């Protein structure tokens, strides 16, 4: 049985569209024109929900201003609710990367919402004389204020999700820091022995690094709440009621329950994408920091016979097709690679923001794609790092203690008692003779055995106390 088709027309001409589809001719043209990444809008459901929320808020504002009839407003709002419930995600087929500054995304939303609403009103898809994608669903709007506002709405939600995953990861490190609180190990600088510390201190520092970034994400969320909705084409608000911008802000706050506000200058807000660069910079900073932590985990678990071997990472899979028994740190490795990708995305976002011209930046689609991809990958990676790696880490306590007692770094503790020159001489002799620092100090009668036993207690050199500002 053949599927029925409908004829739709635009300024380019006409096309047949299968009646099983809720999108229309402009969406279909975009699908044909932008076979770029192979990633459709449907892959980013938060953006689809955001588009529906913007359309609903606009319909409510237009209705209150007397510009949109009650029955049309109700149909649009009901259709938006259906889209927000993710019942029509498969109808959002346009490639995320597209020309036209997001027009194809906006029209994909307009057409899908219109045809859902038409069916609710008892009409057929494509009967736009009763409800039109541009005249009604896009009333008082332009792609140039709808698209960036929807991106900001979605980005806010993605940042909330990232916060959640980072809190999980922070807590994983924090729990391990408590578990490892009494395990003495050697601290290192420049990959050389430094002074003793506890393994708990090391893991606590990882938790604090993540906690610092959680505060920065909260600041990034505040940045994205400044929107240009109501500015229409270039920020002047052409084709809108003078009260529309203020009213649609209120309606959007009600629809989303999020603190979005209208930018103080919509002309500036329409062309300025620097907020996205700032948010990307935050993501880059987080990725860089987590990658450094993963490097440390790989070093600390290296070996097991010829490396540090201070900790054991959970064994996730065989590590080699040729070397029996080999197990690799695959979870930290994949998180490292995600970090590298996020850093690359940041460069793309910076270039796209710089490439804007005059009253509009047409490169917002690639900005949005890279931001959403970065956060999605980071969320997946951080969850895997917490559950599949950090939570299962165990310590090799005897190995840690052995490295401390055999380290030349212990001599640092003797500086206040025997002086830097004597300490240097002891360190040099220990290196050359392979004797312990303890034995050499006794031989040289620089300190008594009782004094040495007290000064060289590794526990006395760690002092794992944290100020209130550093507590989690």
Beta strands, then each sheet from edge to edge (+ up, - down):
strand 1: 5-10
strand 2: 13-18
strand 3: 184-189
strand 4: 192-198
strand 5: 226-227
strand 6: 261-262
strand 7: 311-312
strand 8: 394-395
sheet 1: 1+ 2-
sheet 2: 3+ 4-
sheet 3: 5+ 6+
sheet 4: 7+ 8-
end
